[in-house]
Amino acid sequence: MDEMTVADLIEKLERMNPEAKVRLATQPNYPFEYTIGEVTETEDGTCWIAEGEQQGYLSGEAQEALGWSSWSRN
């Protein structure tokens, strides 16, 4: 899988509702959702998106949309 660029991310986001909340999903095997924290760029040209506050467990709907529904907790 190729790494996503800022242009790729912008293209995906432009297709979405501009009023929608933004969340970060982590850990497919134990899925949590977070708000977005800081967004910055380092001198090497990498864009960093930090997790904000944990909002709880990722919903089943979101897990399915991400293709994580086949993951199971050990």
N, C-alpha and C positions, 0 to 999 in steps of 0.2 A: 504494500500500500504506500503510495506517495504521501509525503507530508503535506498537510494543508498549509496554504499560504494565506496572508491577509486578504488578498484578492479573492481566493476561493471562499473564505469565510464571509466576506462582504456579499458576494454573489448569492450564497445560501440565505443570508439574513435578509437581503432585499426582497426575497420571495415570501417573507413572513410578515405577520401583522406587526406594524411598528409599535403598537401599544402593548404587545405581549411581554410578560415577564421573562427575564433571562435567568436560567439556572444552569449549574454545572453538575453533571451526573458522574459519579465515580464508583469504582469497585463493582463490576458486574456481578460478582459472587455474593456481595453483601452491599447492595446498592443504596447510596445516600444521595441526597440532593443538597446543593449549596447555592447561595447567592453568589454573584460575581463580585470579587474584591477589586483590587487595583489592576489596571491594564497599563503595561509599559513596554518599552523597547530597549534592548541593550545594544552596545556598540557593535556587536557582531551581526546586527540586523534581525535578531530574534524577537518576536512579539510575545510577551508573557501575560497570561491571564491568571490571576490568583483567585483561589477560592475565598469566598466571604464567610458568611455564617451558615452553619449547618441548619437545614430546614426540616430534616427528618429523613425518613426512608423514601426512596424513589417509588412513585406510584406504579402499579401494575401496567397501566396504560403507557406510561413513559418507558418502562422496561421493554414492553412489546415493540414500541415504536423504534427503540434503539437496537432491537434484535437481541435483547438480553433475556428474553423470556425462557430460553432454553437453559440458562444458567441455574444452578440450584445450590443452596447452602450446604456446606459439608458438615 
